Amino acid sequence: MSDDGHSYECIFCALCKKWFPGNGVWTKIGCSSPRLDAITCREISAQHQSCISAELNNASQIDQVNKEMESKEGKALVDTQKVLYFLIQNNLLHTTLFKPLVDLCIELGATNLGYLNKAKNAQYTSPGIFGEFLQCQADTVEEDVRQRVTNSEVFGLMVDEYTDVSSRKHLALVAKYDDNETINLAFLQDIQLQLAPLTSSTHPLKTS
């Protein structure tokens, strides 16, 4: 709106307004000329080109920071899997020791693990995320063993029923197979059985 109260259309440059805020035309005062030559003249002006350079430089810096953060977070997730694997490999209580051990590693100077917690509501040591970590490792091992058994010229299966400390019945499936003339023994699967007669144990075995 002009000083005499009349309204008119004008053009502002958001880029120039961002990097060179002031009282000039295109920033504080809109350009009242919609002609193409006026817009082209502004586009090739030194101030506008400087704003473009500043915007591109800022975007590049943000992109670089994001890449560095993604790289650090990726390394943190890999190190977290190593902590979990250590607990499992040494038959330690991974369900209860996982988070305390990660916290201890951070306290002792493990720099990558410090990037696990994005915010108070995004912690990669929570029970839900821990379950996903555990499932990832289980799937990886299972697929590797399955492929080795499939490629083996000869293999044998052993099925055994047992009861755990909570009196729940399980069915253990173990394979013995040949891998490059080396005999290997691998645990394939643990199936929890419903309370039923022993004869019903064949059903989960057939469907596994």
LINNORWO-V989077 format. One record per run of one state. SS is the DSSP state (a for helix, b for strand, c for the rest). FROM is the first residue (numbers start at 1). LEN is the number of residues. If there is no record, write none. Layout:
# LINNORWO-V989077
ss->[SS & SS]
from->[FROM & FROM]
len->[LEN & LEN]
This chain:
# LINNORWO-V989077
ss->[c & b & c & a & c & b & c & b & c & b & c & a & c & a & c & a & c & a & c & b & c & b & c & a & c & b & c & b & c & b & c & a & c]
from->[1 & 11 & 12 & 14 & 20 & 25 & 26 & 29 & 30 & 31 & 32 & 36 & 44 & 46 & 90 & 94 & 108 & 112 & 116 & 117 & 120 & 122 & 124 & 127 & 152 & 155 & 164 & 169 & 179 & 183 & 193 & 198 & 208]
len->[10 & 1 & 2 & 6 & 5 & 1 & 3 & 1 & 1 & 1 & 4 & 8 & 2 & 44 & 4 & 14 & 4 & 4 & 1 & 3 & 2 & 2 & 3 & 25 & 3 & 9 & 5 & 10 & 4 & 10 & 5 & 10 & 1]
